[in-house]
Amino acid sequence: MVNLDWEPIWLTLKLAAITTAILIVLSVPISWWLAYTPSRLRLPMRAMVSMPLVLPPSVLGFYLLLAFSPVYGPGRFLKEHFDVSLAFSFPGLVLGSLLFSLPFMVNPLVAGFESLPASFSEASYVLGKSRLQTLRHVLLPNLRPALLSGAILSFAHTMGEFGVVLMVGGKIPGVTKVASIAIFDEVESLRFASAHVYALVLFSISFAILLTLFYVNKKMLKPF
């Protein structure tokens, strides 16, 4: 009988939910700007946003750890002026997850914005709507499949984080020890039965999330 600690699972779901909610709010204006701006910074900014897709998680985690450290710039400023320490804390874990999962939310939205006919925005402007009103009432309702895809992929990706989580948060029980870290600890201690249960739970949740994504997208894209 495996005596499993479920706290890492709940902490993982909490981290994924908070990260995804914040990403939805942040990614809409970022994606809108990347899709429509004529600025020369568009391609460099899009490359920067997409860097976590190709960058080893340990690299991003290392630089975030330096940034969060109370010894260096940003971390030192937060510690001295606000008594806030992001290194090895749950808020630091959320911030690291935001950066690591950002392309999984932004890229589907950018593709969604770019696929919309220009006539949607033009007609809205002709009717006297502002850019913000056009975004809220015309563009976003037509981006539901892209928004759903980005949200589900971001949630699932955050659940599976390891390198960034380990570098930024360590493995403090009840604070930063998420399921992926728990699996590593169980394997390292040769408790393969417990590791198997953690892995099976994550596998099942991830499969259910992706199955939901494909099913809902199929329903949304189905012609009337």
C-alpha positions in Angstrom: 0.0 0.0 0.0 1.5 3.3 -1.1 1.1 6.1 1.5 1.0 9.1 -0.9 1.3 12.8 0.0 -1.3 14.5 -2.2 0.0 18.0 -1.3 2.4 18.2 -4.3 -0.6 17.4 -6.6 -2.8 20.1 -5.2 0.1 22.6 -5.2 0.7 21.7 -8.9 -2.9 22.4 -9.8 -2.9 25.6 -7.8 0.3 26.8 -9.6 -1.1 25.9 -13.0 -4.5 27.6 -12.4 -3.0 30.8 -11.1 -0.4 30.9 -13.9 -3.0 30.3 -16.6 -5.4 32.9 -15.2 -2.7 35.6 -15.2 -1.4 34.6 -18.6 -4.9 35.0 -20.1 -4.9 38.6 -18.9 -1.3 39.4 -19.9 -1.2 37.6 -23.3 -4.2 39.2 -25.0 -2.7 42.7 -25.3 0.8 41.2 -26.0 -0.6 39.0 -28.8 -2.7 41.8 -30.2 0.4 44.1 -30.4 2.5 41.4 -31.9 -0.1 40.6 -34.5 -0.8 44.1 -35.7 2.1 46.4 -34.9 4.1 47.7 -37.8 7.1 48.3 -35.5 10.5 46.8 -36.4 10.6 45.4 -32.8 7.8 42.9 -33.7 10.0 40.1 -34.8 12.7 40.5 -32.0 9.9 40.7 -29.4 8.2 37.6 -30.8 11.5 35.7 -30.8 12.0 36.8 -27.2 8.6 35.6 -26.1 9.2 32.3 -27.9 12.6 31.7 -26.3 11.3 29.3 -23.6 10.3 26.9 -26.4 14.0 26.3 -27.3 15.9 27.4 -24.2 16.8 24.7 -21.7 14.6 25.2 -18.6 17.7 25.2 -16.3 19.1 28.2 -18.2 15.9 30.2 -17.7 15.7 29.0 -14.1 19.3 30.0 -13.4 18.9 33.6 -14.6 15.6 33.9 -12.7 17.3 32.6 -9.6 19.9 35.3 -9.9 17.3 37.9 -10.6 15.2 36.8 -7.5 18.2 36.6 -5.2 18.4 39.3 -2.5 22.1 39.7 -3.4 21.5 41.0 -7.0 19.5 43.9 -8.7 15.8 43.1 -8.8 15.7 40.7 -5.9 17.8 43.1 -3.8 15.5 46.0 -4.6 12.4 44.0 -3.6 14.0 42.8 -0.4 15.3 46.2 0.7 12.2 48.3 -0.2 9.3 45.8 0.2 10.8 43.0 2.3 9.7 40.6 -0.5 11.8 37.5 -1.4 10.9 35.7 -4.6 13.6 33.0 -4.5 12.4 29.7 -3.1 8.8 31.0 -2.6 5.5 30.2 -4.3 5.2 33.8 -5.8 8.6 33.3 -7.3 7.4 30.0 -8.7 4.3 31.7 -10.3 6.5 34.4 -11.9 8.9 31.8 -13.3 6.0 29.8 -14.6 4.5 32.9 -16.3 7.7 33.4 -18.2 8.2 29.7 -19.1 4.6 29.2 -20.3 4.2 32.6 -22.0 4.7 31.3 -25.6 2.1 28.6 -25.1 -0.5 31.3 -24.6 0.8 34.0 -26.8 1.6 32.0 -30.0 -1.9 30.5 -30.4 -3.4 34.0 -29.9 -1.1 35.7 -32.4 -2.0 33.0 -34.9 -5.6 33.6 -34.1 -5.4 37.4 -34.6 -3.5 37.0 -37.8 -6.1 34.6 -39.2 -9.0 37.0 -38.7 -10.1 39.0 -41.8 -9.0 42.6 -41.8 -12.6 43.5 -42.7 -13.7 42.7 -39.1 -11.6 45.5 -37.7 -12.3 47.9 -40.6 -16.0 47.5 -40.3 -15.8 48.2 -36.5 -13.8 51.3 -37.1 -16.2 52.6 -39.7 -19.0 52.2 -37.2 -17.1 54.4 -34.8 -15.7 51.8 -32.4 -12.4 52.4 -30.7 -9.5 50.0 -30.9 -10.3 48.7 -27.4 -14.0 48.2 -28.2 -13.0 46.5 -31.4 -10.7 44.1 -29.5 -13.3 43.3 -26.8 -16.5 43.1 -28.9 -15.3 42.0 -32.3 -11.9 40.3 -32.2 -11.9 38.4 -28.9 -15.3 36.6 -29.5 -13.8 35.2 -32.7 -10.7 34.1 -30.9 -12.4 31.6 -28.5 -10.7 28.5 -30.0 -7.3 30.1 -29.9 -7.9 31.4 -26.4 -9.0 28.0 -25.2 -6.1 26.3 -26.8 -3.6 28.7 -25.3 -5.2 28.3 -21.8 -5.3 24.6 -21.9 -1.7 24.2 -23.2 -0.4 26.7 -20.7 -2.1 24.8 -17.8 -0.8 21.5 -19.0 2.7 22.9 -19.6 2.8 24.5 -16.2 1.9 21.2 -14.6 4.8 19.5 -16.2 7.5 22.0 -15.3 10.6 20.7 -13.6 13.8 22.6 -14.4 12.5 26.1 -13.8 10.6 25.0 -10.7 13.7 23.2 -9.2 16.0 26.1 -9.9 13.7 28.9 -8.7 11.7 27.2 -5.9 13.7 24.2 -4.8 11.6 21.5 -3.1 10.2 23.0 0.1 7.2 20.8 1.2 3.9 22.7 1.0 5.6 25.7 -0.6 7.4 24.8 -3.8 7.4 21.0 -3.9 5.2 20.3 -6.9 4.4 16.9 -8.4 7.3 16.9 -10.9 9.7 17.5 -8.0 8.0 14.9 -5.9 8.5 12.3 -8.7 12.2 13.1 -8.9 12.5 12.8 -5.1 10.7 9.5 -5.0 12.8 8.0 -7.8 16.0 9.3 -6.2 15.0 7.5 -3.0 14.2 4.4 -5.0 10.5 4.6 -4.0 9.3 3.7 -7.5 5.7 2.8 -6.4 5.1 6.3 -5.1 6.8 7.8 -8.2 4.5 5.7 -10.4 1.4 7.0 -8.7 2.5 10.7 -9.0 3.4 10.1 -12.7 0.1 8.3 -13.4 -1.9 11.1 -11.8 -0.1 13.7 -13.9 -0.4 11.6 -17.1 -4.1 11.1 -16.5 -4.8 14.8 -15.9 -2.7 15.9 -18.9 -4.4 13.4 -21.2 -7.9 14.6 -20.0 -6.9 18.2 -20.6 -5.7 17.5 -24.1 -8.7 15.4 -25.0 -10.9 18.2 -23.8 -9.0 20.6 -26.0 -9.4 18.6 -29.1 -13.1 17.8 -28.4 -14.1 21.4 -27.7 -12.1 22.8 -30.6 -13.8 20.3 -32.9 -17.2 21.5 -31.6 -16.3 25.2 -32.0 -14.9 24.8 -35.5 -17.8 22.6 -36.7 -20.0 24.4 -39.3 -23.6 25.1 -38.4 
